[in-house]
Amino acid sequence: MFPKRKYFLFILICLAGWSWLFFTYHFVGVHPQKMPALCFMKQVAGIPCPSCGSTRAALYLLQGDLYASLTMNPLGTLALAFLICLTLLLVRDWMFSKQSLLNIYEKLIQILIKKHVFIPAALLICANWLWSILKGM
């Protein structure tokens, strides 16, 4: 994939992420605990998906409640941190005509495809999923 296409994809990810947070924040206000479950898997199968609660976790973090964010779903906390970093790197690359985001992306892919990184990461996601099921998300 060409760098311009990757940057276009990064921009779309940022726009989608910030739009979703903006929409849900205005939908639920300052009460993430009152947000209805929007998870398709939970509505159909009755069990949460691994990312259930991520939006609520991000909203808690935006309100400054790190503990509530992490206990809701640590993946949501990581997703918001990723979204913030991605946005800042996009702005930095645009302002200084650099490709640092692309370089970081390529290095990160090389790290994540290694078995000694991928397998523990997948196990952590499975553990998080089990924890979400057991706590009755």
Beta strands, then each sheet from edge to edge (+ up, - down):
end
